[in-house]
Structures are given as C-alpha cells and as structure tokens.
Amino acid sequence: MKPTVITKSCTLPDGREITIETGKLARQADGSVVLRMGNTMILATVVANQDPVEGADFLPLSVDYQEKFASRGKIPGGFLKRESRLSDYEILISRLVDRAIRPLFPDDYHAETQVALSLISGDENALPDGLAAFAASSAISVSDIPFNGPISEVRVARINGQFVINPTLAQREQADIDLIVAASIDNILMVEGECKEVGEDDMLDALKRAHEAIKTQCQLQIELTKAVGKEQKRVYEHEQKDEALRDQMNQQLYQKVFAAAALQIPDKHVRSDNFKKIYDEYVATLSEEVLAEKKDLIKKYYKEINKKACRNLALEQGKRLDGRTPREVRPIWSEVN
C-alpha cells in the first residue's frame, strides 16, 4: 500500500526554505519526519514504551544525533566496517536537543523514550546543529507521545551588523554574535553561544530575531500535527496520586515553609535543618500505617511545597533564600598557582 505523505514548509527571513515530511520513512516508529534545508537532510524518529519504568520518578529519555558516513559520501573502510562511536560534535548536538525538549514532557510521564536523529546528507550551507531540535520536536508532534510543545531551535548570527538565521559555515566565521536559541511559541527555553563583547541591547535583539523564526517553525508543527490527526495524545497513569493528601499538606505546611524561607539565613546547612525540622514534625503526627503506604508521596509533596515557597519568596519579596536579591552574586574569590 502506497504511504500517505504529508509535507509542510516554512521560509526563513532570507528566503531559504525548510521542509518537513512525514508518512514515508520509518513508519513503524511512534513518530518520524524528514527535515530538509538545502542539501541537508535529517531523519528524526521517536519511540516510547506504553508502560513506565518500574520505580522511576524521572523521564528516561535518550537523544542520539548521528552523522552517518554515507551523509558525506563515504563508506567505512579498514578493519572496522561499521559506523564509529559518536564524536564530541555529535554528542554536543544531542545535548542541545535534549536540553530543549526534556522540560516539555509532563512531570508525571516516566515511560522510556528514545529520539534518534540521523543525518542522511550534509551541506555546509545548511548546518544541522540549528535544525536537529526542529526535527526532533516535529517527530514528537506527529506521534501520540504526551508533549507540551512544540519547540524549535535556530542558530542566529550577526554578520556586518545584520542578523542571519541559520547562517552558513562561511558566514559564522565573520560573526560577532553567534547563538543557538531554543524556544516554544511563548517562551525562550535555552540560549548557548559566544559573542565578541556586544551590548545587552544587541543580545536582546538577537534573541528576538531568533524567537520570531522559531514561532513560525512551531506553527508549522501545529499544522503538521493537525494534518496527521495526532492532536489527541495517549492516556497514561505513571504515578500514584493522592490529591486529598496534597491539599492537606499544602494547607498545613506551606506557611511554615514560607516563614522558614523568609528568614533568609546565609548558612545553607542551617536552612536545610530548618526545612527538615518542619518535615519531621509533620511526619511525627502520622500513623505507621499511613507512613508505610504513602511515605514516597509525602516526600514528593513536601518537595513541591518547598519549591513553591522558595519561588514565591523571590517573586513577592525580591529575595533569595540566603538574602541576596536576584541581581546579586555571592562573593567570589580565586587564586593562581
């Protein structure tokens, strides 16, 4: 049976086109797309187990970006006739993608998930490091895996005073600002790169230009999800929950934790002891049966309360736990040999 192929495209500010295609390759995966820009072509696939990893309270996600020898027109030779292990460059691109997509999975989703990105062909005029996260997010978007995306990632560089999205290798060598920016439609998620002593306004302008391009790419993914019919994601239940216990702990402990945080004690060990004392006092009021059944939930909900109180302290009073304002850094010293 001939596959149904769906293709969507978007245009960069300079007129270059990026195309996303799904439905043709890797159809056994939960989600797969082929991204093309110039002669650069990336196959992105994602698969996830239906069941969670037993006992896991985290997301077992792996992201692997690999540039096959064939993408450069070569065949492995010599004693080893296989692809070699990932290079540092490939590992760094894998991490760029991982850092962008990992926070967007639901906190209570613990199924083993694998994202594989294979460079089918390469082009120095369309570098893959600024396209890999776009491909990965698109593959997740056309799957039924729960994901609070879409997101995308672009490289933005300033060459001779002009900002360029996804510059060529030659253009990058002339840049005084060279950043990789990951974002959703609403928020910037990650920034990495280097600059040659540029002003804050220039940096903000670079982030703005990058985010404008990312919004277009995210909109393309939303359209692709609708075209594939994957708006409805899989139903899962990976965590035991007790909303009554959570509400009761919030009512009983939040103000105590907030008051302990508001003391703004510089000594971290003293602060930790104060928080632990509140927890121990609460646990002492519970029966052994409740503790045996819900000890892990109690720890989890107390951690949520602690995080919420510390965050609200910074937002409401402009102070951090040790008394510093958001614009203060702790005293720094260094020495040389």
C-alpha positions as CSV (number, residue, x, y, z in Angstrom):
1,M,0.0,0.0,0.0
2,K,1.4,3.4,-1.0
3,P,2.1,5.6,2.0
4,T,0.3,8.8,2.6
5,V,3.0,11.5,2.6
6,I,2.3,14.9,4.3
7,T,4.7,17.8,3.7
8,K,4.8,21.2,5.2
9,S,7.3,24.0,4.7
10,C,8.3,27.4,6.1
11,T,10.6,30.1,4.9
12,L,13.5,31.8,6.7
13,P,13.7,35.7,6.7
14,D,16.3,35.5,3.8
15,G,14.0,33.3,1.7
16,R,15.6,29.9,2.2
17,E,13.1,27.1,2.7
18,I,12.8,24.3,5.3
19,T,10.6,21.4,4.5
20,I,9.2,18.8,6.9
21,E,7.9,15.5,5.5
22,T,6.1,12.6,7.4
23,G,4.5,9.3,6.5
24,K,7.1,8.0,4.1
25,L,10.1,6.8,6.1
26,A,10.3,4.9,9.5
27,R,6.6,4.3,9.6
28,Q,6.9,1.7,12.5
29,A,8.1,4.5,14.8
30,D,5.7,6.3,17.0
31,G,6.6,9.5,15.1
32,S,9.0,10.2,12.3
33,V,9.8,13.1,10.0
34,V,12.4,14.0,7.4
35,L,13.6,17.6,7.5
36,R,15.3,19.2,4.5
37,M,17.1,22.5,4.1
38,G,19.3,22.9,1.0
39,N,21.2,19.6,0.7
40,T,21.0,18.9,4.5
41,M,18.5,16.2,5.3
42,I,17.8,14.8,8.8
43,L,15.6,11.7,9.6
44,A,14.1,12.1,13.1
45,T,12.3,9.2,14.8
46,V,10.8,8.9,18.3
47,V,9.6,5.8,20.1
48,A,8.3,5.4,23.6
49,N,7.1,2.5,25.7
50,Q,3.5,2.3,26.8
51,D,4.4,1.4,30.3
52,P,6.6,3.4,32.7
53,V,10.0,2.2,34.0
54,E,9.2,0.5,37.3
55,G,10.1,2.6,40.3
56,A,11.2,5.6,38.2
57,D,10.4,9.2,39.3
58,F,12.1,10.8,36.3
59,L,11.9,10.7,32.5
60,P,14.2,8.0,31.0
61,L,14.8,10.0,27.8
62,S,17.7,9.4,25.4
63,V,18.5,11.6,22.4
64,D,21.1,10.4,19.8
65,Y,22.2,12.5,16.9
66,Q,24.5,10.7,14.4
67,E,26.1,11.7,11.2
68,K,26.4,8.6,9.1
69,F,29.5,8.2,6.8
70,A,27.1,8.0,3.9
71,S,25.9,11.5,4.5
72,R,29.4,12.7,3.4
73,G,29.5,10.2,0.5
74,K,31.9,7.8,2.3
75,I,31.8,4.2,3.3
76,P,33.6,3.0,6.4
77,G,36.8,1.2,5.5
78,G,39.8,-0.6,7.1
79,F,39.5,-3.1,9.9
80,L,36.1,-1.7,11.1
81,K,33.4,-1.7,8.5
82,R,30.8,-0.1,10.8
83,E,29.9,3.4,12.0
84,S,32.2,4.5,14.8
85,R,31.0,5.8,18.2
86,L,29.5,9.3,18.4
87,S,32.0,12.1,18.1
88,D,32.2,15.0,20.5
89,Y,30.3,17.2,17.9
90,E,27.5,14.6,17.7
91,I,27.2,14.3,21.5
92,L,27.0,18.1,21.8
93,I,24.2,18.3,19.3
94,S,22.4,15.5,21.1
95,R,22.7,17.5,24.3
96,L,21.4,20.7,22.6
97,V,18.3,18.8,21.6
98,D,17.9,17.0,24.9
99,R,18.0,20.3,26.9
100,A,15.4,21.8,24.7
101,I,12.8,19.0,24.7
102,R,13.2,17.4,28.1
103,P,11.4,20.1,30.2
104,L,8.4,19.9,27.9
105,F,7.4,16.3,28.7
106,P,4.9,16.1,31.6
107,D,6.4,15.8,35.0
108,D,4.5,12.6,35.7
109,Y,5.5,10.9,32.5
110,H,8.0,8.1,33.1
111,A,8.0,5.8,30.0
112,E,11.3,5.1,28.4
113,T,11.5,7.4,25.3
114,Q,14.2,7.5,22.6
115,V,14.7,10.2,20.0
116,A,17.1,9.2,17.1
117,L,18.4,11.8,14.6
118,S,20.3,10.6,11.6
119,L,22.0,13.0,9.1
120,I,21.2,11.5,5.7
121,S,23.1,14.2,3.8
122,G,25.1,17.2,4.8
123,D,25.6,20.7,3.4
124,E,27.9,23.4,4.9
125,N,25.4,26.0,3.7
126,A,22.7,24.5,6.0
127,L,24.4,23.4,9.2
128,P,22.5,20.6,11.1
129,D,23.1,21.8,14.6
130,G,20.4,24.5,14.3
131,L,17.9,22.1,12.7
132,A,18.2,19.0,14.8
133,A,15.8,20.1,17.6
134,F,13.3,21.3,15.0
135,A,13.3,17.8,13.5
136,A,13.1,16.1,16.9
137,S,10.1,18.2,18.1
138,S,8.4,17.6,14.8
139,A,8.7,13.8,15.2
140,I,7.3,14.0,18.7
141,S,4.5,16.3,17.4
142,V,3.3,13.7,14.8
143,S,3.3,10.9,17.5
144,D,0.8,10.2,20.3
145,I,3.5,10.8,23.0
146,P,2.5,13.4,25.6
147,F,4.5,16.6,25.0
148,N,3.8,20.2,26.0
149,G,5.4,21.5,22.8
150,P,6.1,22.1,20.1
151,I,9.5,23.8,20.3
152,S,12.2,24.6,17.8
153,E,15.8,25.8,17.8
154,V,17.7,28.1,15.5
155,R,21.2,29.5,15.2
156,V,21.3,33.3,15.0
157,A,24.4,35.2,14.0
158,R,25.2,38.9,13.3
159,I,27.3,39.4,10.3
160,N,28.3,43.0,9.4
161,G,25.5,44.4,11.5
162,Q,22.8,42.1,10.0
163,F,21.2,39.2,11.8
164,V,21.1,35.9,9.9
165,I,19.0,32.8,10.9
166,N,20.9,29.5,10.4
167,P,24.0,31.1,8.8
168,T,26.4,29.1,6.5
169,L,29.7,27.9,7.8
170,A,31.5,30.8,6.0
171,Q,29.1,33.4,7.5
172,R,29.7,32.1,11.0
173,E,33.4,32.8,10.7
174,Q,32.6,36.6,10.3
175,A,30.0,36.8,13.1
176,D,30.4,38.9,16.3
177,I,27.3,37.3,17.8
178,D,26.7,33.5,17.3
179,L,24.0,31.9,19.4
180,I,21.8,28.8,19.4
181,V,18.4,29.6,20.8
182,A,15.6,27.1,21.7
183,A,12.1,28.2,22.4
184,S,8.4,27.4,22.3
185,I,5.8,29.8,20.8
186,D,5.6,31.6,24.2
187,N,8.9,31.2,25.9
188,I,12.7,31.0,25.3
189,L,14.0,27.8,26.8
190,M,17.7,27.8,26.2
191,V,20.5,30.0,24.9
192,E,24.0,29.0,24.1
193,G,26.8,30.6,22.1
194,E,29.5,33.2,22.0
195,C,29.9,36.9,21.4
196,K,32.6,39.5,21.0
197,E,31.8,42.0,23.7
198,V,28.5,43.1,22.5
199,G,25.9,45.2,24.4
200,E,22.8,43.9,26.2
201,D,20.5,45.5,23.6
202,D,22.3,43.7,20.8
203,M,21.8,40.4,22.7
204,L,18.1,41.0,23.3
205,D,17.7,41.9,19.6
206,A,19.4,38.6,18.6
207,L,17.1,36.6,20.9
208,K,14.1,38.5,19.5
209,R,15.0,37.7,15.9
210,A,15.6,34.0,16.8
211,H,12.3,33.7,18.6
212,E,10.4,35.2,15.6
213,A,11.8,32.5,13.4
214,I,11.1,29.8,16.0
215,K,7.4,30.9,16.2
216,T,7.0,30.2,12.5
217,Q,8.5,26.8,12.9
218,C,6.3,25.9,15.9
219,Q,3.2,27.0,13.9
220,L,4.3,24.7,11.1
221,Q,4.5,21.8,13.6
222,I,1.0,22.6,14.9
223,E,-0.4,22.4,11.3
224,L,1.5,19.2,10.8
225,T,0.0,17.6,13.9
226,K,-3.5,18.5,12.7
227,A,-2.8,17.2,9.3
228,V,-1.6,13.8,10.7
229,G,-4.5,13.7,13.2
230,K,-2.4,13.4,16.3
231,E,-3.9,16.2,18.4
232,Q,-5.1,13.6,20.9
233,K,-2.2,12.1,22.9
234,R,-2.0,8.7,24.6
235,V,-3.6,8.3,28.0
236,Y,-1.1,7.3,30.8
237,E,-1.0,6.8,34.5
238,H,2.6,6.6,35.6
239,E,2.3,7.9,39.2
240,Q,0.2,7.1,42.2
241,K,-1.6,10.3,43.3
242,D,-3.5,11.5,46.4
243,E,-4.9,15.0,45.8
244,A,-6.5,15.0,49.3
245,L,-3.1,14.4,50.9
246,R,-1.5,17.1,48.7
247,D,-4.1,19.7,49.6
248,Q,-3.9,18.8,53.3
249,M,-0.1,19.1,53.3
250,N,-0.3,22.5,51.5
251,Q,-2.8,23.9,54.0
252,Q,-0.8,22.6,57.0
253,L,2.8,23.2,55.9
254,Y,3.0,25.9,53.2
255,Q,3.0,28.9,55.6
256,K,5.6,27.2,57.9
257,V,7.9,26.5,55.0
258,F,7.5,30.1,53.6
259,A,8.3,31.5,57.0
260,A,11.4,29.4,57.3
261,A,12.5,30.5,53.8
262,A,11.8,34.2,54.7
263,L,14.4,34.1,57.5
264,Q,17.0,34.3,54.6
265,I,19.7,32.5,56.5
266,P,23.0,32.6,54.7
267,D,24.2,29.2,56.0
268,K,22.8,26.5,53.7
269,H,23.1,23.8,56.3
270,V,21.1,25.8,58.9
271,R,18.4,26.4,56.2
272,S,18.2,22.7,55.3
273,D,17.9,21.8,59.0
274,N,15.0,24.2,59.4
275,F,13.2,22.7,56.4
276,K,13.9,19.2,57.7
277,K,12.5,20.0,61.1
278,I,9.2,21.1,59.6
279,Y,9.0,17.8,57.7
280,D,10.0,15.7,60.7
281,E,7.3,17.4,62.8
282,Y,4.7,16.7,60.2
283,V,5.7,13.0,59.8
284,A,5.6,12.5,63.6
285,T,1.8,13.3,63.6
286,L,1.1,10.4,61.1
287,S,0.4,6.8,61.9
288,E,2.8,4.0,61.0
289,E,0.2,2.6,58.5
290,V,-0.1,5.9,56.7
291,L,3.7,6.3,56.6
292,A,4.2,2.8,55.2
293,E,1.7,3.4,52.5
294,K,2.4,7.0,51.5
295,K,5.9,7.8,52.5
296,D,7.1,8.5,48.9
297,L,4.1,10.7,48.2
298,I,4.7,12.7,51.4
299,K,8.3,13.3,50.4
300,K,7.3,14.3,46.9
301,Y,4.5,16.7,48.0
302,Y,6.8,18.3,50.6
303,K,9.4,18.9,48.0
304,E,6.7,20.6,45.8
305,I,5.7,22.8,48.8
306,N,9.4,23.8,49.5
307,K,9.9,24.7,45.8
308,K,6.7,26.7,45.7
309,A,7.6,28.7,48.9
310,C,11.1,29.5,47.8
311,R,9.9,30.6,44.3
312,N,7.2,32.8,45.8
313,L,9.7,34.4,48.2
314,A,11.8,35.5,45.2
315,L,8.8,36.7,43.3
316,E,7.0,38.5,46.1
317,Q,9.8,39.9,48.2
318,G,12.7,40.0,45.6
319,K,14.9,38.0,47.9
320,R,16.5,34.6,47.6
321,L,17.0,32.1,50.4
322,D,20.4,33.5,51.5
323,G,19.1,37.1,51.4
324,R,20.6,38.1,48.1
325,T,18.5,40.0,45.6
326,P,18.0,38.5,42.0
327,R,20.8,40.8,40.8
328,E,23.3,39.9,43.4
329,V,26.0,37.2,43.1
330,R,27.6,35.6,46.1
331,P,31.2,36.7,47.0
332,I,33.7,35.2,44.5
333,W,37.4,34.7,45.1
334,S,40.1,32.9,43.1
335,E,43.8,32.2,43.3
336,V,46.5,31.2,40.8
337,N,49.4,28.9,41.4
